[in-house]
């Protein structure tokens, strides 16, 4: 094959590349910006794809952001590759801030306020006091996690994600239009 590696990389090396690129983070970001600039589509579809990716990165479906972004882009007829690039808005540096803000906004929208730490009790004491079986105990814990964390994250994540997606769309569309015009002018000269 023409584009095959001479020395095949091990799985450990591939995992290391995921967190620490061989050529450095700067080169990885330059490559992504080059890929965005070379997308062969209308500025509206590219900007909408980026916005779909940003919205997907605010969802609590960690590990599925690429799929959610691609599905959203497909549904609104946006550029799917741009949506995948837009999901890089959520990364290990930005996720803690995104989660904290999304949970806070979700609590405010659901009119719950911030939970105080005083109402937390030991899990063992809770299961013994209520005489729950193991299945009932895990069902209760999952329902509590769902109502205390997941729902506020979904509501807050969608709210923050929609607002960031709008900002990204309206910031990126004029930049893409300008870039494509300059590129056409240079090609015609």
Contact map, one row per residue, 1 for C-alpha under 8 A:
111100000000000000000000000000000000000000000000000000000000000000000000000000000000000000000000000000000000000000000000000000000000000000000000000000000000000000000000000000000000000000000
111100000000000000000000000000000000000000000000000000000000000000000000000000000000000000000000000000000000000000000000000000000000000000000000000000000000000000000000000000000000000000000
111110000000000000000000000000000000000000000000000000000000000000000000000000000000000000000000000000000000000000000000000000000000000000000000000000000000000000000000000000000000000000000
111111000000000000000000000000000000000000000000000000000000000000000000000000000000000000000000000000000000000000000000000000000000000000000000000000000000000000000000000000000000000000000
001111110000000000000000000000000000000000000000000000000000000000000000000000000000000000000000000000000000000000000000000000000000000000000000000000000000000000000000000000000000000000000
000111110000000000000000000000000000000000000000000000000000000000000000000000000000000000000000000000000000000000000000000000000000000000000000000000000000000000000000000000000000000000000
000011111000000000000000000000000000000000000000000000000000000000000000000000000000000000000000000000000000000000000000000000000000000000000000000000000000000000000000000000000000000000000
000011111100000000000000000000000000000000000000000000000000000000000000000000000000000000000000000000000000000000000000000000000000000000000000000000000000000000000000000000000000000000000
000000111110110000000000000000000000000000000000000000000000000000000000000000000000000000000000000000000000000000000000000000000000000000000000000000000000000000000000000000000000000000000
000000011111110000000000000000000000000000000000000000000000000000000000000000000000000000000000000000000000000000000000000000000000000000000000000000000000000000000000000000000000000000000
000000001111111000000000000000000000000000000000000000000000000000000000000000000000000000000000000000000000000000000000000000000000000000000000000000000000000000000000000000000000000000000
000000000111111100000000000000000000000000000000000000000000000000000000000000000000000000000000000000000000000000000000000000000000000000000000000000000000000000000000000000000000000000000
000000001111111110000000000000000000000000000000000000000000000000000000000000000000000000000000000000000000000000000000000000000000000000000000000000000000000000000000000000000000000000000
000000001111111111000000000000000000000000000000000000000000000000000000000000000000000000000000000000000000000000000000000000000000000000000000000000000000000000000000000000000000000000000
000000000011111111100000000000000000000000000000000000000000000000000000000000000000000000000000000000000000000000000000000000000000000000000000000000000000000000000000000000000000000000000
000000000001111111111000000000000000000000000000000000000000000000000000000000000000000000000000000000000000000000000000000000000000000000000000000000000000000000000000000000000000000000000
000000000000111111111100000000000000000000000000000000000000000000000000000000000000000000000000000000000000000000000000000000000000000000000000000000000000000000000000000000000000000000000
000000000000011111111000000000000000000000000000000000000000000000000000000000000000000000000000000000000000000000000000000000000000000000000000000000000000000000000000000000000000000000000
000000000000001111111000000000000000000000000000000000000000000000000000000000000000000000000000000000000000000000000000000000000000000000000000000000000000000000000000000000000000000000000
000000000000000111111101100000000000000000000000000000000000000000000000000000000000000000000000000000000000000000000000000000000000000000000000000000000000000000000000000000000000000000000
000000000000000111111111100100000000000000000000000000000000000000000000000000000000000000000000000000000000000000000000000000000000000000000000000000000000000000000000000000000000000000000
000000000000000010011111000000000000000000000000000000000000000000000000000000000000000000000000000000000000000000000000000000000000000000000000000000000000000000000000000000000000000000000
000000000000000000001111101100000000000000000000000000000000000000000000000000000000000000000000000000000000000000000000000000000000000000000000000000000000000000000000000000000000000000000
000000000000000000011111111100000000000000000000000000000000000000000000000000000000000000000000000000000000000000000000000000000000000000000000000000000000000000000000000000000000000000000
000000000000000000011011111110000000000000000000000000000000000000000000000000000000000000000000000000000000000000000000000000000000000000000000000000000000000000000000000000000000000000000
000000000000000000000001111111000000000000000000000000000000000000000000000000000000000000000000000000000000000000000000000000000000000000000000000000000000000000000000000000000000000000000
000000000000000000000011111111100000000000000000000000000000000000000000000000000000000000000000000000000000000000000000000000000000000000000000000000000000000000000000000000000000000000000
000000000000000000001011111111110000000000000000000000000000000000000000000000000000000000000000000000000000000000000000000000000000000000000000000000000000000000000000000000000000000000000
000000000000000000000000111111111000000000000000000000000000000000000000000000000000000000000000000000000000000000000000000000000000000000000000000000000000000000000000000000000000000000000
000000000000000000000000011111111100000000000000000000000000000000000000000000000000000000000000000000000000000000000000000000000000000000000000000000000000000000000000000000000000000000000
000000000000000000000000001111111110000000000000000000000000000000000000000000000000000000000000000000000000000000000000000000000000000000000000000000000000000000000000000000000000000000000
000000000000000000000000000111111111000000000000000000000000000000000000000000000000100000000000000000000000000000000000000000000000000000000000000000000000000000000000000000000000000000000
000000000000000000000000000011111111100000000000000000000000000000000000000000000000000000000000000000000000000000000000000000000000000000000000000000000000000000000000000000000000000000000
000000000000000000000000000001111111110000000000000000000000000000000000000000000000000000000000000000000000000000000000000000000000000000000000000000000000000000000000000000000000000000000
000000000000000000000000000000111111111000000000000000000000000000000000000000000000000000000000000000000000000000000000000000000000000000000000000000000000000000000000000000000000000000000
000000000000000000000000000000011111111000000000000000000000000000000000000000000100100000000000000000000000000000000000000000000000000000000000000000000000000000000000000000000000000000000
000000000000000000000000000000001111111000000000000000000000000000000000000000000000000000000000000000000000000000000000000000000000000000000000000000000000000000000000000000010010000000000
000000000000000000000000000000000111111100000000000000000000000000000000000000000000000000000000000000000000000000000000000000000000000000000000000000000000000000000000000000000000000000000
000000000000000000000000000000000011111110000100000000000000000000000000000000000100000000000000000000000000000000000000000000000000000000000000000000000000000000000000000000000000000000000
000000000000000000000000000000000000011111000000000000000000000000000000000000000000000000000000000000000000000000000000000000000000000000000000000000000000000000000000000000000000000000000
000000000000000000000000000000000000001111101100000000000000000000000000000000100000000000000000000000000000000000000000000000000000000000000000000000000000000000000000000000000000000000000
000000000000000000000000000000000000000111111100000000000000000000000000000000000000000000000000000000000000000000000000000000000000000000000000000000000000000000000000000000000000000000000
000000000000000000000000000000000000000011111110000000000000000000000000000000000000000000000000000000000000000000000000000000000000000000000000000000000000000000000000000011011000000000000
000000000000000000000000000000000000000001111111000000000000000000000000000001000000000000000000000000000000000000000000000000000000000000000000000000000000000000000000000010000000000000000
000000000000000000000000000000000000000011111111100000000000000000000000000011100000000000000000000000000000000000000000000000000000000000000000000000000000000000000000000000000000000000000
000000000000000000000000000000000000001011111111110000000000000000000000000001100100000000000000000000000000000000000000000000000000000000000000000000000000000000000000000010000000000000000
000000000000000000000000000000000000000000111111111000000000000000000000000000000100000000000000000000000000000000000000000000000000000000000000000000000000000000000001110110010000000000000
000000000000000000000000000000000000000000011111111100000000000000000000100001100010000000000000000000000000000000000000000000000000000000000000000000000000000000000000100000000000000000000
000000000000000000000000000000000000000000001111111110000000000000000000100001111111010000000000000000000000000000000000000000000000000000000000000000000000000000000000000000000000000000000
000000000000000000000000000000000000000000000111111111000000000000000000000000000111111000000000000000000000000000000000000000000000000000000000000000000000000000001001100000000000000000000
000000000000000000000000000000000000000000000011111111100000000000000000000000000010010000000000000000000000000000000000000000000000000000000000000000000000000000011101100000000000000000000
000000000000000000000000000000000000000000000001111111110000000000001101100000000010010000000000000000000000000000000000000000000000000000000000000000000000000000001000000000000000000000000
000000000000000000000000000000000000000000000000111111111000000011011100100000000111111110000000000000000000000000000000000000000000000000000000000000000000000000000000000000000000000000000
000000000000000000000000000000000000000000000000011111111100000000001000000000000010011111000000000000000000000000000000000000000000000000000000000000000000000010011001000000000000000000000
000000000000000000000000000000000000000000000000001111111110000000001000000000000000001000000000000000000000000000000000000000000000000000000000000000000000010011011000000000000000000000000
000000000000000000000000000000000000000000000000000111111110000011011001000000000000001000000000000000000000000000000000000000000000000000000000000000000000000010000000000000000000000000000
000000000000000000000000000000000000000000000000000011111110000010001000000000000000001111000000000000000000000000000000000000000000000000000000000000000000000010000000000000000000000000000
000000000000000000000000000000000000000000000000000001111111000000000000000000000000000001000000011001000000000000000000000000000000000000000000000000000000110110000000000000000000000000000
000000000000000000000000000000000000000000000000000000111111110010000000000000000000000000000000000000000000000000000000000000000000000000000000000000001100110010000000000000000000000000000
000000000000000000000000000000000000000000000000000000000111110000000000000000000000000000000000000000000000000000000000000000000000000000000000000001001100100000000000000000000000000000000
000000000000000000000000000000000000000000000000000000000011111110000000000000000000000000000000000000000000000000000000000000000000000000000000000000000000000000000000000000000000000000000
000000000000000000000000000000000000000000000000000000000011111110000000000000000000000000000000000000000000000000000000000000000000000000000000000000000000000000000000000000000000000000000
000000000000000000000000000000000000000000000000000000000000111111000000000000000000000000000000000000000000000000000000000000000000000000000000000000000000000000000000000000000000000000000
000000000000000000000000000000000000000000000000000000000000111111110000000000000000000000000000000000000000000000000000000000000000000000000000000000000000000000000000000000000000000000000
000000000000000000000000000000000000000000000000000010011010111111111000000000000000001000000000000000000000000000000000000000000000000000000000000000000000000000000000000000000000000000000
000000000000000000000000000000000000000000000000000010010000001111111100000000000011001000000000000000000000000000000000000000000000000000000000000000000000000000000000000000000000000000000
000000000000000000000000000000000000000000000000000000000000000111111110000000000000000000000000000000000000000000000000000000000000000000000000000000000000000000000000000000000000000000000
000000000000000000000000000000000000000000000000000010010000000111111111000000000000000000000000000000000000000000000000000000000000000000000000000000000000000000000000000000000000000000000
000000000000000000000000000000000000000000000000000111111000000011111111100000010011011000000000000000000000000000000000000000000000000000000000000000000000000000000000000000000000000000000
000000000000000000000000000000000000000000000000000110000000000001111111110000011011000000000000000000000000000000000000000000000000000000000000000000000000000000000000000000000000000000000
000000000000000000000000000000000000000000000000000000000000000000111111111000000000000000000000000000000000000000000000000000000000000000000000000000000000000000000000000000000000000000000
000000000000000000000000000000000000000000000000000100010000000000011111111100000000000000000000000000000000000000000000000000000000000000000000000000000000000000000000000000000000000000000
000000000000000000000000000000000000000000000001100110000000000000001111111111110010000000000000000000000000000000000000000000000000000000000000000000000000000000000000000000000000000000000
000000000000000000000000000000000000000000000000000000000000000000000111111111110000000000000000000000000000000000000000000000000000000000000000000000000000000000000000000000000000000000000
000000000000000000000000000000000000000000000000000000000000000000000011111111000000000000000000000000000000000000000000000000000000000000000000000000000000000000000000000000000000000000000
000000000000000000000000000000000000000000000000000000000000000000000001111111000000000000000000000000000000000000000000000000000000000000000000000000000000000000000000000000000000000000000
000000000000000000000000000000000000000000001000000000000000000000000000111111100000000000000000000000000000000000000000000000000000000000000000000000000000000000000000000000000000000000000
000000000000000000000000000000000000000000011101100000000000000000000000111111110010000000000000000000000000000000000000000000000000000000000000000000000000000000000000000000000000000000000
000000000000000000000000000000000000000010001101100000000000000000000000110011111110000000000000000000000000000000000000000000000000000000000000000000000000000000000000000000000000000000000
000000000000000000000000000000000000000000000000100000000000000000001100110001111111000000000000000000000000000000000000000000000000000000000000000000000000000000000000000000000000000000000
000000000000000000000000000000000000000000000000100000000000000000000100000000111111100000000000000000000000000000000000000000000000000000000000000000000000000000000000000000000000000000000
000000000000000000000000000000000001001000000110110010000000000000000000000000111111110000000000000000000000000000000000000000000000000000000000000000000000000000000000000000000000000000000
000000000000000000000000000000000000000000000001111111000000000001001100100001111111111000000000000000000000000000000000000000000000000000000000000000000000000000000000000000000000000000000
000000000000000000000000000000000000000000000000110010000000000001001100000000011111111100000000000000000000000000000000000000000000000000000000000000000000000000000000000000000000000000000
000000000000000000000000000000010001000000000000010010000000000000000000000000001111111100000000000000000000000000000000000000000000000000000000000000000000000000000000000000000000000000000
000000000000000000000000000000000000000000000000111111000000000000001000000000000111111110000000000000000000000000000000000000000000000000000000000000000000000000000000000000000000000000000
000000000000000000000000000000000000000000000000010011111000000011001000000000000011111111000000000000000000000000000000000000000000000000000000000000000000000000000000000000000000000000000
000000000000000000000000000000000000000000000000000011001000000000000000000000000001111111100000000000000000000000000000000000000000000000000000000000000000000000000000000000000000000000000
000000000000000000000000000000000000000000000000000011001000000000000000000000000000011111100100000000000000000000000000000000000000000000000000000000000000000000000000000000000000000000000
000000000000000000000000000000000000000000000000000001001100000000000000000000000000001111111110010000000000000000000000000000000000000000000000000000000000000000000000000000000000000000000
000000000000000000000000000000000000000000000000000000000000000000000000000000000000000111111110000000000000000000000000000000000000000000000000000000000000000000000000000000000000000000000
000000000000000000000000000000000000000000000000000000000000000000000000000000000000000001111111000000000000000000000000000000000000000000000000000000000000000000000000000000000000000000000
000000000000000000000000000000000000000000000000000000000000000000000000000000000000000001111111000000000000000000000000000000000000000000000000000000000000000000000000000000000000000000000
000000000000000000000000000000000000000000000000000000000000000000000000000000000000000011111111110000000000000000000000000000000000000000000000000000000000000000000000000000000000000000000
000000000000000000000000000000000000000000000000000000000000000000000000000000000000000001111111111000000000000000000000000000000000000000000000000000000000000000000000000000000000000000000
000000000000000000000000000000000000000000000000000000000000000000000000000000000000000000011111111100000000000000000000000000000000000000000000000000000000000000000000000000000000000000000
000000000000000000000000000000000000000000000000000000000000000000000000000000000000000000000111111110000000000000000000000000000000000000000000000000000000000000000000000000000000000000000
000000000000000000000000000000000000000000000000000000000100000000000000000000000000000001000111111111000000000000000000000000000000000000000000000000000000100000000000000000000000000000000
000000000000000000000000000000000000000000000000000000000100000000000000000000000000000000000011111111100000000000000000000000000000000000000000000000001000100000000000000000000000000000000
000000000000000000000000000000000000000000000000000000000000000000000000000000000000000000000001111111110000000000000000000000000000000000000000000000000000000000000000000000000000000000000
000000000000000000000000000000000000000000000000000000000000000000000000000000000000000000000000111111111000000000000000000000000000000000000000000000000001000100000000000000000000000000000
000000000000000000000000000000000000000000000000000000000100000000000000000000000000000000000000011111111100000000000000000000000000000000000000000000011111101100000000000000000000000000000
000000000000000000000000000000000000000000000000000000000000000000000000000000000000000000000000001111111110000000000000000000000000000000000000000010011001100000000000000000000000000000000
000000000000000000000000000000000000000000000000000000000000000000000000000000000000000000000000000111111111000001000000000000000000000000000000000000010001000000000000000000000000000000000
000000000000000000000000000000000000000000000000000000000000000000000000000000000000000000000000000011111111100000000000000000000000000000000000000000010011101100000000000000000000000000000
000000000000000000000000000000000000000000000000000000000000000000000000000000000000000000000000000001111111110000000000000000000000000000000000000000111111100000000000000000000000000000000
000000000000000000000000000000000000000000000000000000000000000000000000000000000000000000000000000000111111111111000000000000000000000000000000000000010001000000000000000000000000000000000
000000000000000000000000000000000000000000000000000000000000000000000000000000000000000000000000000000011111111110000000000000000000000000000000000000000000000000000000000000000000000000000
000000000000000000000000000000000000000000000000000000000000000000000000000000000000000000000000000000001111111100000000000000000000000000000000000000000011000000000000000000000000000000000
000000000000000000000000000000000000000000000000000000000000000000000000000000000000000000000000000000000111111100000000000000000000000000000000000000010000000000000000000000000000000000000
000000000000000000000000000000000000000000000000000000000000000000000000000000000000000000000000000000000011111110000000000000000000000000000000000000000000000000000000000000000000000000000
000000000000000000000000000000000000000000000000000000000000000000000000000000000000000000000000000000000011111111100000000000000000000000000000000000000000000000000000000000000000000000000
000000000000000000000000000000000000000000000000000000000000000000000000000000000000000000000000000000000011001111100000000000000000000000000000000000000000000000000000000000000000000000000
000000000000000000000000000000000000000000000000000000000000000000000000000000000000000000000000000000010010000111110000000000000000000000000000000000000000000000000000000000000000000000000
000000000000000000000000000000000000000000000000000000000000000000000000000000000000000000000000000000000000000111111000000000000000000000000000000000000000000000000000000000000000000000000
000000000000000000000000000000000000000000000000000000000000000000000000000000000000000000000000000000000000000001111110000000000000000000000000000000000000000000000000000000000000000000000
000000000000000000000000000000000000000000000000000000000000000000000000000000000000000000000000000000000000000000111111000000000000000000000000000000000000000000000000000000000000000000000
000000000000000000000000000000000000000000000000000000000000000000000000000000000000000000000000000000000000000000011111000000000000000000000000000000000000000000000000000000000000000000000
000000000000000000000000000000000000000000000000000000000000000000000000000000000000000000000000000000000000000000011111100000000000000000000000000000000000000000000000000000000000000000000
000000000000000000000000000000000000000000000000000000000000000000000000000000000000000000000000000000000000000000001111110000000000000000000000000000000000000000000000000000000000000000000
000000000000000000000000000000000000000000000000000000000000000000000000000000000000000000000000000000000000000000000011111011000000000000000000000000000000000000000000000000000000000000000
000000000000000000000000000000000000000000000000000000000000000000000000000000000000000000000000000000000000000000000001111111000000000000000000000000000000000000000000000000000000000000000
000000000000000000000000000000000000000000000000000000000000000000000000000000000000000000000000000000000000000000000000111111100000000000000000000000000000000000000000000000000000000000000
000000000000000000000000000000000000000000000000000000000000000000000000000000000000000000000000000000000000000000000000011111110000000000000000000000000000000000000000000000000000000000000
000000000000000000000000000000000000000000000000000000000000000000000000000000000000000000000000000000000000000000000000111111111000000000000000000000000000000000000000000000000000000000000
000000000000000000000000000000000000000000000000000000000000000000000000000000000000000000000000000000000000000000000000111111111100000000000000000000000000000000000000000000000000000000000
000000000000000000000000000000000000000000000000000000000000000000000000000000000000000000000000000000000000000000000000001111111111000010000000000000000000000000000000000000000000000000000
000000000000000000000000000000000000000000000000000000000000000000000000000000000000000000000000000000000000000000000000000111111111000000000000000000000000000000000000000000000000000000000
000000000000000000000000000000000000000000000000000000000000000000000000000000000000000000000000000000000000000000000000000011111110000000000000000000000000000000000000000000000000000000000
000000000000000000000000000000000000000000000000000000000000000000000000000000000000000000000000000000000000000000000000000001111111000000000000000000000000000000000000000000000000000000000
000000000000000000000000000000000000000000000000000000000000000000000000000000000000000000000000000000000000000000000000000000111111100000000000000000000000000000000000000000000000000000000
000000000000000000000000000000000000000000000000000000000000000000000000000000000000000000000000000000000000000000000000000000110111111110000000000000000000000000000000000000000000000000000
000000000000000000000000000000000000000000000000000000000000000000000000000000000000000000000000000000000000000000000000000000000011111110000000000000000000000000000000000000000000000000000
000000000000000000000000000000000000000000000000000000000000000000000000000000000000000000000000000000000000000000000000000000000001111111000000000000000000000000000000000000000000000000000
000000000000000000000000000000000000000000000000000000000000000000000000000000000000000000000000000000000000000000000000000000000001111111100000000000000000000000000000000000000000000000000
000000000000000000000000000000000000000000000000000000000000000000000000000000000000000000000000000000000000000000000000000000000001111111110000000000000000000000000000000000000000000000000
000000000000000000000000000000000000000000000000000000000000000000000000000000000000000000000000000000000000000000000000000000100001111111111000000000000000000000000000000000000000000000000
000000000000000000000000000000000000000000000000000000000000000000000000000000000000000000000000000000000000000000000000000000000000011111111100000000000000000000000000000000000000000000000
000000000000000000000000000000000000000000000000000000000000000000000000000000000000000000000000000000000000000000000000000000000000001111111110000000000000000000000000000000000000000000000
000000000000000000000000000000000000000000000000000000000000000000000000000000000000000000000000000000000000000000000000000000000000000111111111000000000000000000000000000000000000000000000
000000000000000000000000000000000000000000000000000000000000000000000000000000000000000000000000000000000000000000000000000000000000000011111111100000000000000000000000000000000000000000000
000000000000000000000000000000000000000000000000000000000000000000000000000000000000000000000000000000000000000000000000000000000000000001111111110000000000000000000000000000000000000000000
000000000000000000000000000000000000000000000000000000000000000000000000000000000000000000000000000000000000000000000000000000000000000000111111111000000000000000000000000000000000000000000
000000000000000000000000000000000000000000000000000000000000000000000000000000000000000000000000000000000000000000000000000000000000000000011111111100000000000000000000000000000000000000000
000000000000000000000000000000000000000000000000000000000000000000000000000000000000000000000000000000000000000000000000000000000000000000001111111111000000000000000000000000000000000000000
000000000000000000000000000000000000000000000000000000000000000000000000000000000000000000000000000000000000000000000000000000000000000000000111111111100000000000000000000000000000000000000
000000000000000000000000000000000000000000000000000000000000000000000000000000000000000000000000000000000000000000000000000000000000000000000011111111110000000000000000000000000000000000000
000000000000000000000000000000000000000000000000000000000000000000000000000000000000000000000000000000000000000000000000000000000000000000000001111111110000000000000000000000000000000000000
000000000000000000000000000000000000000000000000000000000000000000000000000000000000000000000000000000100000000000000000000000000000000000000000111111111000000000000000000000000000000000000
000000000000000000000000000000000000000000000000000000000001000000000000000000000000000000000000000000000000000000000000000000000000000000000000111111111100000000000000000000000000000000000
000000000000000000000000000000000000000000000000000000000000000000000000000000000000000000000000000000000100000000000000000000000000000000000000011111111110000000000000000000000000000000000
000000000000000000000000000000000000000000000000000000000000000000000000000000000000000000000000000001111110010000000000000000000000000000000000001111111111100000000000000000000000000000000
000000000000000000000000000000000000000000000000000000000011000000000000000000000000000000000000001001100100000000000000000000000000000000000000000011111111100000000000000000000000000000000
000000000000000000000000000000000000000000000000000000000011000000000000000000000000000000000000000001000100000000000000000000000000000000000000000001111111110000000000000000000000000000000
000000000000000000000000000000000000000000000000000000000000000000000000000000000000000000000000000001001100100000000000000000000000000000000000000000111111111000000000000000000000000000000
000000000000000000000000000000000000000000000000000000000000000000000000000000000000000000000000000011111110100000000000000000000000000000000000000000011111111100000000000000000000000000000
000000000000000000000000000000000000000000000000000000000111000000000000000000000000000000000000011001101100000000000000000000000000000000000000000000011111111110000000000000000000000000000
000000000000000000000000000000000000000000000000000000100110000000000000000000000000000000000000000000000000000000000000000000000000000000000000000000000111111111000000000000000000000000000
000000000000000000000000000000000000000000000000000000000000000000000000000000000000000000000000000001001000000000000000000000000000000000000000000000000011111111100000000000000000000000000
000000000000000000000000000000000000000000000000000000000100000000000000000000000000000000000000000011001000000000000000000000000000000000000000000000000001111111110000000000000000000000000
000000000000000000000000000000000000000000000000000001111110000000000000000000000000000000000000000000000000000000000000000000000000000000000000000000000000111111111000000000000000000000000
000000000000000000000000000000000000000000000000000000100000000000000000000000000000000000000000000000000000000000000000000000000000000000000000000000000000011111111100000000000000000000000
000000000000000000000000000000000000000000000000000000000000000000000000000000000000000000000000000000000000000000000000000000000000000000000000000000000000001111111110000000000000000000000
000000000000000000000000000000000000000000000000001001100000000000000000000000000000000000000000000000000000000000000000000000000000000000000000000000000000000111111111000000000000000000000
000000000000000000000000000000000000000000000000011101100000000000000000000000000000000000000000000000000000000000000000000000000000000000000000000000000000000011111111100000000000000000000
000000000000000000000000000000000000000000000000001000000000000000000000000000000000000000000000000000000000000000000000000000000000000000000000000000000000000001111111110000000000000000000
000000000000000000000000000000000000000000000000000000000000000000000000000000000000000000000000000000000000000000000000000000000000000000000000000000000000000000111111111000000000000000000
000000000000000000000000000000000000000000000010011001000000000000000000000000000000000000000000000000000000000000000000000000000000000000000000000000000000000000011111111100000000000000000
000000000000000000000000000000000000000000000011011000000000000000000000000000000000000000000000000000000000000000000000000000000000000000000000000000000000000000001111111110000000000000000
000000000000000000000000000000000000000000000010000000000000000000000000000000000000000000000000000000000000000000000000000000000000000000000000000000000000000000000111111111000000000000000
000000000000000000000000000000000000000000000000000000000000000000000000000000000000000000000000000000000000000000000000000000000000000000000000000000000000000000000011111111100000000000000
000000000000000000000000000000000000000000000010000000000000000000000000000000000000000000000000000000000000000000000000000000000000000000000000000000000000000000000001111111110000000000000
000000000000000000000000000000000000000000110110000000000000000000000000000000000000000000000000000000000000000000000000000000000000000000000000000000000000000000000000111111111000000000000
000000000000000000000000000000000000000000100000000000000000000000000000000000000000000000000000000000000000000000000000000000000000000000000000000000000000000000000000011111111100000000000
000000000000000000000000000000000000000000000000000000000000000000000000000000000000000000000000000000000000000000000000000000000000000000000000000000000000000000000000001111111110000000000
000000000000000000000000000000000000100000100010000000000000000000000000000000000000000000000000000000000000000000000000000000000000000000000000000000000000000000000000000111111111000000000
000000000000000000000000000000000000000000100000000000000000000000000000000000000000000000000000000000000000000000000000000000000000000000000000000000000000000000000000000011111111100000000
000000000000000000000000000000000000000000000000000000000000000000000000000000000000000000000000000000000000000000000000000000000000000000000000000000000000000000000000000001111111110000000
000000000000000000000000000000000000100000000000000000000000000000000000000000000000000000000000000000000000000000000000000000000000000000000000000000000000000000000000000000111111111000000
000000000000000000000000000000000000000000000000000000000000000000000000000000000000000000000000000000000000000000000000000000000000000000000000000000000000000000000000000000011111111100000
000000000000000000000000000000000000000000000000000000000000000000000000000000000000000000000000000000000000000000000000000000000000000000000000000000000000000000000000000000001111111110000
000000000000000000000000000000000000000000000000000000000000000000000000000000000000000000000000000000000000000000000000000000000000000000000000000000000000000000000000000000000111111111000
000000000000000000000000000000000000000000000000000000000000000000000000000000000000000000000000000000000000000000000000000000000000000000000000000000000000000000000000000000000011111111100
000000000000000000000000000000000000000000000000000000000000000000000000000000000000000000000000000000000000000000000000000000000000000000000000000000000000000000000000000000000001111111110
000000000000000000000000000000000000000000000000000000000000000000000000000000000000000000000000000000000000000000000000000000000000000000000000000000000000000000000000000000000000111111111
000000000000000000000000000000000000000000000000000000000000000000000000000000000000000000000000000000000000000000000000000000000000000000000000000000000000000000000000000000000000011111111
000000000000000000000000000000000000000000000000000000000000000000000000000000000000000000000000000000000000000000000000000000000000000000000000000000000000000000000000000000000000001111111
000000000000000000000000000000000000000000000000000000000000000000000000000000000000000000000000000000000000000000000000000000000000000000000000000000000000000000000000000000000000000111111
000000000000000000000000000000000000000000000000000000000000000000000000000000000000000000000000000000000000000000000000000000000000000000000000000000000000000000000000000000000000000011111
